[in-house]
Amino acid sequence: MNTTYFFIGLFTGISVSAFFIGKELYKYYTKYTVQKKQLDRILKLNDKFKKFKVA
């Protein structure tokens, strides 16, 4: 009986920790993709300004 409770507790602990780790990884992923899109947008504008100055 004690081993059953042990494995249930172990599984529950692993599930809860995996949830919080996944939540943090998703937060990092979304922050990174938003920053990447902003950087691409700024670089594209910079290229347009360079072409405008040259022409």
N, C-alpha and C positions, 0 to 999 in steps of 0.2 A: 504494500500500500504506500509506503514511504517513497519508493522509487517512482511510482506513478506520479505522485505529487511533485517529486523532484523534476521529472521530465516535463510536466505541465508548466511548472514555474520557469524552467530553463527555456522552453519554447516561447512562453509569454515574454520573458525578458529579451530574448533575441528579436522577437517581433517588434516590440516597442522601441528597442534601440535602432533597429533597421528603419523603422518609420521616421525617427528623428534624424538619422543620418541622411536618409533620402530627401527629407524636407530641406535640410541645409544644402545638400548638393543641388537640388532643384533651384533654390534661391540663388546660389552662386552661378548656375547655368544661365538663368534668365538675366541676371545682372550683367554677365559677360556678353551675352548676345545683344543686349540693348546697347552696351558700350561699343561693341563692334560695329553695329549699324550706325551709331552716331559718328564713329571715327570714319567709316566709309563715306558717309554723307559729307563730312568736313573735307576729306581728301578730294572728293569729286568737285566740291565747290572751289577748292584751291586750284585744281587743274583748270577749271573754267576761267578763273581770274588770270592764271598764267597765260592761257590762250588769248584772252581779251587784251592783255598788256602787249603781247607780241604782235598781234594783228593790227 
